[in-house]
């Protein structure tokens, strides 16, 4: 299994360094951040929500996966952390950074959002039903790769391994 990420987003190291100077130690690990980039890429033109910006490391990876038509709203209640995110990511017109308590924001806003990454109390430990209600209807299907029929005959076979509908 390949568990080493080698394709870092440009803001990764500067955000990690600024986080250390600030004493912020709750950034996503590189594998999780890389997964966020991959997941964001599956929603072209999507509306994204991040609850818990922190210093913006996960935000940077989500932005890296988004296309130019997608938008990201990212909410955090720590102005010092948001200042780091704003310094390194604030020029990206797809991003809206909001300094507000996550629960307050969730209770005064609605979706739909195509993708929600909850990395704070709101949506993770509290307000889950409210946050899930903000999701746009979504269908996710996982399938194996089409391949030659094992009998050697021409044609393909496809085996569905899972399906989820919201």
C-alpha positions as CSV (number, residue, x, y, z in Angstrom):
1,X,0.0,0.0,0.0
2,X,1.3,3.4,-0.9
3,X,0.9,5.5,2.3
4,X,3.3,8.3,1.5
5,X,2.0,11.4,-0.1
6,X,4.5,13.1,-2.4
7,X,2.3,15.6,-4.3
8,X,1.8,18.3,-1.7
9,X,-0.3,21.4,-2.3
10,X,1.8,24.6,-2.5
11,X,0.4,26.1,0.8
12,X,1.1,22.9,2.8
13,X,4.5,23.6,4.3
14,X,3.9,27.3,4.9
15,X,0.6,26.5,6.7
16,X,2.3,23.8,8.8
17,X,5.1,26.2,9.8
18,X,2.7,29.0,10.7
19,X,0.6,26.5,12.6
20,X,3.6,25.5,14.7
21,X,4.4,29.1,15.4
22,X,0.9,29.6,16.6
23,X,0.9,26.5,18.7
24,X,-1.9,24.9,16.6
25,X,-1.4,21.2,16.5
26,X,-4.8,19.9,15.1
27,X,-4.0,19.9,11.4
28,X,-5.2,16.9,9.3
29,X,-2.5,14.3,8.6
30,X,-1.2,14.2,5.0
31,X,-3.1,11.1,4.0
32,X,-6.4,12.5,5.2
33,X,-5.7,15.8,3.5
34,X,-4.9,14.0,0.2
35,X,-8.1,12.1,0.5
36,X,-10.0,15.4,0.8
37,X,-8.4,16.7,-2.4
38,X,-9.4,13.5,-4.2
39,X,-13.0,13.7,-2.9
40,X,-13.3,17.3,-3.8
41,X,-12.3,16.5,-7.4
42,X,-15.4,14.2,-7.7
43,X,-17.7,17.2,-7.5
44,X,-17.0,19.6,-10.3
45,X,-18.8,22.9,-9.9
46,X,-19.7,21.8,-6.3
47,X,-20.7,23.8,-3.3
48,X,-18.4,22.8,-0.4
49,X,-18.6,23.4,3.3
50,X,-15.8,23.0,5.8
51,X,-16.7,23.3,9.5
52,X,-13.5,23.9,11.4
53,X,-11.0,25.7,9.2
54,X,-8.2,25.7,11.8
55,X,-5.2,27.3,10.1
56,X,-6.4,26.2,6.7
57,X,-4.4,23.0,5.9
58,X,-7.4,20.9,5.0
59,X,-8.9,23.9,3.3
60,X,-5.8,24.1,1.0
61,X,-6.2,20.5,0.1
62,X,-9.9,20.8,-0.6
63,X,-9.3,23.8,-2.8
64,X,-6.6,21.9,-4.7
65,X,-9.2,19.3,-5.7
66,X,-11.9,21.8,-6.7
67,X,-12.4,23.0,-10.2
68,X,-12.7,26.8,-11.0
69,X,-16.5,26.8,-10.8
70,X,-16.7,25.2,-7.3
71,X,-17.0,27.2,-4.1
72,X,-16.0,26.6,-0.5
73,X,-17.4,28.1,2.7
74,X,-15.1,27.5,5.6
75,X,-16.1,28.4,9.2
76,X,-14.0,28.6,12.4
77,X,-14.4,30.6,15.6
78,X,-10.6,31.2,16.1
79,X,-9.6,34.5,14.5
80,X,-5.9,33.8,15.0
81,X,-6.2,30.5,13.1
82,X,-8.3,32.0,10.4
83,X,-5.6,34.7,9.9
84,X,-3.2,32.0,8.9
85,X,-5.7,30.5,6.5
86,X,-6.4,34.0,5.1
87,X,-2.7,34.8,4.7
88,X,-2.0,31.7,2.5
89,X,-5.4,31.1,0.9
90,X,-7.3,34.4,1.1
91,X,-6.6,35.3,-2.6
92,X,-8.6,32.3,-3.9
93,X,-11.9,33.7,-5.1
94,X,-13.6,30.3,-4.6
95,X,-13.1,30.5,-0.8
96,X,-15.2,32.3,1.7
97,X,-13.7,32.3,5.2
98,X,-16.1,33.0,8.1
99,X,-15.2,33.7,11.7
100,X,-18.1,32.4,13.7
101,X,-19.0,29.6,16.1
102,X,-19.8,26.5,14.1
103,X,-23.1,25.7,15.8
104,X,-24.3,29.3,15.4
105,X,-23.4,29.3,11.7
106,X,-25.1,25.9,11.2
107,X,-28.3,27.0,12.9
108,X,-28.5,30.2,10.8
109,X,-27.6,28.8,7.3
110,X,-28.9,26.2,5.0
111,X,-27.5,24.2,2.1
112,X,-27.6,22.6,-0.1
113,X,-23.9,21.6,-0.1
114,X,-22.5,18.9,-2.3
115,X,-19.7,18.1,0.2
116,X,-19.3,18.8,3.9
117,X,-16.1,18.3,5.9
118,X,-16.9,18.6,9.6
119,X,-13.7,19.0,11.6
120,X,-15.1,20.7,14.7
121,X,-17.9,20.1,17.2
122,X,-20.7,21.2,14.9
123,X,-21.4,18.4,12.5
124,X,-19.0,16.0,14.2
125,X,-20.2,15.8,17.8
126,X,-23.2,18.1,17.8
127,X,-25.8,19.3,15.3
128,X,-25.3,16.2,13.1
129,X,-28.9,16.1,11.9
130,X,-28.8,19.8,11.0
131,X,-25.6,19.4,9.1
132,X,-26.7,16.3,7.3
133,X,-29.9,18.1,6.2
134,X,-27.6,20.7,4.5
135,X,-26.3,18.0,2.1
136,X,-27.7,18.1,-1.5
137,X,-29.3,14.8,-2.6
138,X,-26.4,12.6,-3.7
139,X,-25.9,9.2,-5.2
140,X,-22.6,7.4,-4.8
141,X,-21.9,4.2,-6.5
142,X,-18.7,2.2,-6.2
143,X,-17.9,-0.3,-8.9
144,X,-14.9,-2.4,-9.8
145,X,-13.0,-1.6,-12.9
146,X,-14.4,-3.1,-16.1
147,X,-12.2,-5.9,-17.3
148,X,-12.1,-8.8,-19.7
149,X,-14.4,-11.7,-18.9
150,X,-12.4,-14.3,-16.9
151,X,-13.5,-17.0,-19.4
152,X,-11.4,-15.2,-22.0
153,X,-14.4,-14.3,-24.2
154,X,-14.6,-10.8,-25.6
155,X,-16.7,-8.4,-23.5
156,X,-16.6,-7.0,-20.1
157,X,-18.0,-7.7,-16.8
158,X,-18.8,-5.1,-14.1
159,X,-19.4,-6.0,-10.5
160,X,-21.1,-3.4,-8.3
161,X,-19.6,-3.4,-4.8
162,X,-21.7,-0.8,-3.1
163,X,-24.2,2.0,-3.5
164,X,-25.4,4.8,-1.2
165,X,-28.2,7.2,-1.8
166,X,-29.0,10.2,0.4
